[in-house]
Amino acid sequence: MKKKSLRFLCLISVITTSLSLTACNAAKNRDITKEPSSTESGELVSAPTYNPVRPEVGNNEEKKTPTEEPKKEIPSTTINKPVEKAPIKTESSNQHGTTSSNEDKTTEKLDYRNLNNTKISWWFKPNKLHVTPEVNMKIGFDLNKYDACYVGDTDKKVLYMTFDEGYENGYTGKILDTLKENDVKAIFFVTLPYLKGNPDLIKRMVDEGHIVANHTNHHPSMPTVTVTEEKFNKELKDVEDEYSKIIGKEMPKFFRPPMGEYSEKSLAMTKNLGYKTVFWSFAYHDWDINKQPDPVKAKKTILDGLHNGSIMLIHAVSKTNTEILGDVIKEAKAQGYEFELLKDN
């Protein structure tokens, strides 16, 4: 009887040890297969994980975007300043994802049905050499085919300032003041909730010569909304309609994919709506309002990244950006750079 009990206890011990080892190995496997965060490598700057819903200060949890907002009657206004037309583009700028004036433009719709819808995240590799950075161009297709760009004219010392606006954090007015003081025009990529919530700021942007452009309704990863043409188009057209209510004119056809996520299929569908897709060749970690960069370091980061034709992505929710914007503009001009608006084809 004692021998049977001893064998039984040994068997229980073996089973327990085996289960512990299995659980331990499973935990190790989860750690091994965990996708590293973008900050671990420190080599590439990928698209920001910015969410257009204002988070609580001091709290990393973000509020959910309401599906519908109460509609307000917003008086329209007539703007006399037209959207600037395209200058002559050189062939040398064509290699960087800009469109040459020598290309034949056509209104024929692209057949996107069989195009690849694999999600691609935009990234660039920063350098301090003041030259166009390396970007993820090994994607199997030409950005120019879909009227997408990430730099402007690289033959001269020109910069293109762009702001992404998902929610208002109280700084846009000051940013507009600074731009006006320094005679700089910019593109503001806005979401539908931003348009509805800030019609006066939108009017001021347009009145002062800036371009207000499309950043979608719900800020989705664009490959996820290609399921139907109706769903995809609605993300952009709802923004267009609201802009027209506020301004009384059609929205300029510039588009920035939320989070920099796109696919060949989504680019084709965007072009079919008449849009130029605008990526960027400079950005930095400025979108987290709870972890704002040091102003001195931020200013150096921006100035180190200047290069001919740079499309600069800046988030207007940033307190740091608001504080250093004037100094950045003045220093860039002192280095011989000019600021221009992107052209629409």
C-alpha positions as CSV (number, residue, x, y, z in Angstrom):
1,M,0.0,0.0,0.0
2,K,2.9,2.4,0.9
3,K,4.6,1.6,-2.5
4,K,1.4,2.5,-4.4
5,S,1.0,5.7,-2.5
6,L,4.6,6.6,-3.2
7,R,4.2,5.9,-6.9
8,F,1.0,8.0,-7.0
9,L,2.8,11.0,-5.3
10,C,5.7,10.7,-7.8
11,L,3.3,10.8,-10.7
12,I,1.5,13.9,-9.4
13,S,4.9,15.6,-9.0
14,V,5.9,14.8,-12.6
15,I,2.6,16.1,-14.0
16,T,2.9,19.3,-11.9
17,T,6.5,20.0,-13.1
18,S,5.5,19.3,-16.7
19,L,2.6,21.8,-16.5
20,S,4.8,24.5,-15.0
21,L,7.4,24.1,-17.7
22,T,4.7,24.3,-20.4
23,A,3.3,27.5,-18.9
24,C,6.8,29.0,-18.6
25,N,7.6,28.2,-22.2
26,A,4.3,29.7,-23.4
27,A,5.1,32.9,-21.5
28,K,8.6,33.0,-23.0
29,N,7.1,32.5,-26.5
30,R,4.8,35.4,-26.0
31,D,7.7,37.6,-25.1
32,I,9.8,36.4,-28.0
33,T,7.0,37.0,-30.6
34,K,6.0,40.4,-29.2
35,E,6.4,43.0,-31.9
36,P,9.0,45.6,-30.8
37,S,7.8,49.1,-30.4
38,S,8.9,51.8,-32.8
39,T,11.2,53.3,-30.1
40,E,13.2,50.2,-29.5
41,S,15.2,50.3,-32.7
42,G,15.8,54.1,-32.7
43,E,16.6,53.9,-36.4
44,L,13.4,54.6,-38.3
45,V,10.8,57.3,-37.8
46,S,7.4,55.7,-38.7
47,A,4.0,57.2,-38.8
48,P,2.8,58.6,-35.5
49,T,0.3,56.5,-33.5
50,Y,-1.5,59.7,-33.0
51,N,-5.3,59.4,-32.3
52,P,-7.4,62.4,-33.2
53,V,-9.5,62.1,-30.0
54,R,-8.2,64.4,-27.2
55,P,-6.8,62.3,-24.3
56,E,-7.2,63.4,-20.7
57,V,-4.1,65.2,-19.5
58,G,-2.1,62.9,-17.3
59,N,-4.0,59.8,-18.5
60,N,-3.0,57.7,-21.4
61,E,-6.5,56.4,-22.0
62,E,-8.3,58.2,-24.9
63,K,-11.9,59.1,-25.2
64,K,-14.0,57.3,-27.8
65,T,-15.0,59.4,-30.8
66,P,-18.8,59.9,-30.9
67,T,-20.4,58.5,-34.0
68,E,-22.5,61.5,-34.6
69,E,-22.4,65.1,-33.4
70,P,-25.4,67.4,-33.4
71,K,-25.5,69.3,-36.6
72,K,-25.1,73.1,-36.4
73,E,-26.2,75.6,-39.0
74,I,-22.9,77.3,-40.0
75,P,-23.1,80.4,-42.3
76,S,-21.0,80.1,-45.4
77,T,-18.4,82.6,-46.4
78,T,-17.0,83.5,-49.8
79,I,-13.2,83.4,-50.1
80,N,-11.7,85.4,-53.0
81,K,-8.2,83.8,-52.8
82,P,-8.1,80.8,-55.1
83,V,-6.2,77.6,-54.5
84,E,-2.7,78.0,-56.0
85,K,-2.1,76.2,-59.3
86,A,0.8,73.9,-60.1
87,P,4.2,75.3,-61.1
88,I,6.3,73.6,-63.7
89,K,7.8,70.5,-62.1
90,T,11.2,69.2,-63.1
91,E,12.0,65.6,-64.0
92,S,14.5,65.4,-61.1
93,S,11.8,66.0,-58.6
94,N,9.7,63.2,-60.1
95,Q,11.8,60.5,-58.6
96,H,10.9,61.7,-55.1
97,G,7.1,61.1,-55.5
98,T,6.2,64.4,-57.1
99,T,4.3,64.8,-60.3
100,S,6.1,66.1,-63.4
101,S,4.3,68.7,-65.5
102,N,5.3,66.7,-68.5
103,E,3.1,63.8,-67.5
104,D,-0.2,63.5,-69.3
105,K,-3.0,64.0,-66.9
106,T,-6.2,62.0,-67.4
107,T,-9.5,61.8,-65.7
108,E,-9.8,58.1,-66.5
109,K,-10.6,56.1,-63.3
110,L,-8.1,53.5,-62.2
111,D,-9.3,49.9,-62.0
112,Y,-8.3,49.1,-58.4
113,R,-10.2,45.9,-57.9
114,N,-7.2,43.6,-58.3
115,L,-4.6,45.8,-56.6
116,N,-2.8,44.8,-53.5
117,N,-4.5,45.9,-50.3
118,T,-1.7,44.9,-47.9
119,K,-1.2,47.7,-45.3
120,I,2.0,49.7,-45.6
121,S,3.2,52.1,-43.0
122,W,5.0,55.2,-44.1
123,W,8.4,55.8,-42.6
124,F,11.6,57.7,-43.2
125,K,15.2,57.5,-41.9
126,P,16.2,60.8,-40.6
127,N,19.7,62.3,-41.2
128,K,21.5,65.5,-40.3
129,L,23.0,65.9,-43.7
130,H,20.2,68.2,-45.0
131,V,19.5,65.8,-47.8
132,T,16.3,63.9,-48.7
133,P,15.9,61.1,-46.2
134,E,15.6,57.4,-47.1
135,V,12.0,56.3,-47.1
136,N,10.1,53.0,-47.6
137,M,10.1,53.1,-51.4
138,K,10.6,49.3,-51.9
139,I,6.9,48.8,-52.1
140,G,6.5,47.3,-55.6
141,F,4.9,50.3,-57.3
142,D,5.6,54.0,-58.1
143,L,4.0,56.6,-55.9
144,N,3.7,59.0,-58.9
145,K,1.3,56.6,-60.6
146,Y,-1.2,57.4,-57.8
147,D,-0.4,61.1,-57.5
148,A,1.3,60.7,-54.1
149,C,4.3,62.6,-52.8
150,Y,6.5,63.0,-49.8
151,V,8.7,65.9,-50.9
152,G,8.1,69.0,-53.1
153,D,10.7,70.7,-55.3
154,T,14.1,69.3,-54.2
155,D,16.0,71.6,-56.6
156,K,15.7,74.6,-54.3
157,K,15.7,75.5,-50.7
158,V,12.0,75.4,-50.1
159,L,10.0,73.9,-47.2
160,Y,6.3,72.9,-47.0
161,M,4.8,73.2,-43.6
162,T,1.8,70.9,-42.9
163,F,-0.2,70.5,-39.7
164,D,-2.4,67.5,-38.7
165,E,-5.6,68.5,-36.8
166,G,-7.6,65.8,-35.2
167,Y,-8.8,67.8,-32.2
168,E,-8.3,71.3,-30.9
169,N,-6.0,71.6,-28.0
170,G,-6.1,75.4,-27.7
171,Y,-2.9,76.2,-29.7
172,T,-4.1,76.6,-33.3
173,G,-4.9,80.3,-32.8
174,K,-1.4,81.0,-31.6
175,I,0.1,78.9,-34.4
176,L,-1.9,81.0,-36.9
177,D,-0.6,84.2,-35.2
178,T,2.9,83.0,-35.6
179,L,2.5,82.0,-39.3
180,K,0.9,85.4,-40.0
181,E,3.7,87.3,-38.3
182,N,6.3,85.4,-40.3
183,D,4.4,85.4,-43.6
184,V,4.3,81.6,-43.9
185,K,1.4,79.7,-45.4
186,A,0.7,76.1,-44.4
187,I,-1.6,73.2,-45.1
188,F,-3.9,72.0,-42.3
189,F,-5.2,68.4,-42.6
190,V,-8.4,68.2,-40.7
191,T,-10.9,65.5,-39.7
192,L,-14.7,65.9,-39.8
193,P,-15.1,66.3,-36.0
194,Y,-12.4,69.1,-36.2
195,L,-14.3,70.9,-38.9
196,K,-17.6,70.7,-37.1
197,G,-16.1,71.8,-33.8
198,N,-14.0,74.7,-35.1
199,P,-15.7,76.5,-37.9
200,D,-14.2,79.9,-36.9
201,L,-10.7,78.5,-37.0
202,I,-11.3,76.9,-40.4
203,K,-12.5,80.3,-41.8
204,R,-9.5,82.0,-40.4
205,M,-7.1,79.5,-41.9
206,V,-8.7,80.0,-45.4
207,D,-9.0,83.8,-45.0
208,E,-5.3,84.1,-44.1
209,G,-4.2,82.1,-47.2
210,H,-3.7,78.6,-45.8
211,I,-5.0,75.4,-47.3
212,V,-7.5,73.3,-45.3
213,A,-7.3,69.7,-46.6
214,N,-8.8,66.3,-46.0
215,H,-7.7,63.9,-43.1
216,T,-10.9,61.8,-43.2
217,N,-14.0,61.5,-41.0
218,H,-13.1,58.8,-38.5
219,H,-9.3,58.7,-38.9
220,P,-9.1,55.1,-40.0
221,S,-6.3,53.0,-41.5
222,M,-7.2,53.5,-45.1
223,P,-6.7,49.8,-46.2
224,T,-9.5,48.8,-43.7
225,V,-12.1,50.9,-45.5
226,T,-11.5,49.7,-49.1
227,V,-14.1,46.9,-48.7
228,T,-16.6,48.9,-50.7
229,E,-16.2,52.0,-52.8
230,E,-19.1,53.7,-51.0
231,K,-17.5,53.2,-47.5
232,F,-14.2,54.5,-48.7
233,N,-15.5,57.5,-50.5
234,K,-17.7,58.5,-47.6
235,E,-14.6,58.9,-45.4
236,L,-13.5,61.8,-47.6
237,K,-16.7,63.1,-49.1
238,D,-18.3,63.8,-45.6
239,V,-15.3,66.0,-44.9
240,E,-15.7,67.8,-48.3
241,D,-19.4,68.4,-47.7
242,E,-18.7,70.0,-44.2
243,Y,-15.9,72.1,-45.6
244,S,-18.3,73.4,-48.3
245,K,-20.9,74.3,-45.7
246,I,-18.4,76.4,-43.8
247,I,-16.4,78.0,-46.6
248,G,-18.9,78.0,-49.5
249,K,-16.4,76.4,-51.9
250,E,-15.0,73.0,-52.8
251,M,-12.3,71.6,-50.6
252,P,-8.8,71.6,-52.1
253,K,-7.8,68.1,-53.2
254,F,-5.0,67.2,-50.8
255,F,-5.2,64.2,-48.6
256,R,-3.1,62.8,-45.8
257,P,-3.7,59.1,-44.8
258,P,-4.3,58.8,-41.1
259,M,-1.3,57.3,-39.3
260,G,0.5,57.2,-42.6
261,E,-1.1,53.8,-43.4
262,Y,-2.0,53.0,-47.0
263,S,-2.0,50.3,-49.6
264,E,-1.7,50.4,-53.4
265,K,-5.4,49.9,-53.6
266,S,-6.2,52.7,-51.2
267,L,-3.9,55.1,-53.1
268,A,-5.7,54.2,-56.4
269,M,-9.1,54.8,-54.8
270,T,-7.9,58.1,-53.4
271,K,-6.7,59.2,-56.8
272,N,-10.0,58.3,-58.3
273,L,-11.6,60.9,-56.1
274,G,-9.2,63.5,-57.6
275,Y,-6.8,63.7,-54.6
276,K,-3.1,64.1,-54.3
277,T,-1.9,62.0,-51.3
278,V,0.6,63.9,-49.2
279,F,3.1,62.0,-47.0
280,W,6.1,63.7,-45.4
281,S,9.9,63.7,-45.2
282,F,10.1,65.1,-41.6
283,A,8.2,64.3,-38.4
284,Y,9.1,63.7,-34.8
285,H,7.4,62.7,-31.6
286,D,5.3,65.8,-31.0
287,W,1.7,64.4,-30.8
288,D,1.6,63.1,-27.2
289,I,0.3,65.9,-25.1
290,N,1.3,64.1,-21.9
291,K,4.9,63.6,-23.1
292,Q,5.9,66.9,-24.8
293,P,9.5,67.1,-26.1
294,D,11.9,69.6,-24.5
295,P,11.7,72.8,-26.6
296,V,15.4,73.2,-27.0
297,K,15.9,69.6,-28.2
298,A,12.8,69.8,-30.4
299,K,14.0,72.9,-32.1
300,K,17.3,71.2,-32.8
301,T,15.6,68.1,-34.1
302,I,13.5,70.1,-36.6
303,L,16.4,72.3,-37.8
304,D,18.7,69.3,-38.2
305,G,16.1,67.7,-40.4
306,L,15.7,70.5,-42.9
307,H,16.4,69.7,-46.5
308,N,15.4,71.0,-50.0
309,G,11.7,70.2,-50.7
310,S,10.9,68.9,-47.2
311,I,7.3,68.3,-46.4
312,M,7.2,68.8,-42.7
313,L,4.5,67.0,-40.6
314,I,3.8,69.0,-37.4
315,H,1.0,68.4,-34.9
316,A,-0.9,71.4,-33.8
317,V,-1.9,69.8,-30.4
318,S,1.7,70.3,-29.3
319,K,2.6,72.9,-26.7
320,T,6.2,72.6,-27.6
321,N,5.6,73.2,-31.3
322,T,3.6,76.3,-30.5
323,E,6.4,77.7,-28.4
324,I,9.2,77.1,-30.9
325,L,7.5,77.6,-34.2
326,G,8.5,81.3,-34.6
327,D,12.1,80.6,-33.8
328,V,12.2,77.6,-36.2
329,I,10.8,79.7,-39.0
330,K,13.2,82.5,-38.5
331,E,16.2,80.2,-38.3
332,A,15.1,78.3,-41.4
333,K,14.8,81.5,-43.3
334,A,18.2,82.6,-42.0
335,Q,19.6,79.4,-43.5
336,G,18.2,80.5,-46.9
337,Y,15.0,78.4,-46.9
338,E,11.7,79.7,-48.1
339,F,8.2,78.4,-47.2
340,E,5.7,77.6,-49.9
341,L,2.4,75.8,-50.3
342,L,2.2,72.5,-52.1
343,K,0.7,72.8,-55.6
344,D,-2.4,70.8,-56.6
345,N,-1.2,69.3,-59.9
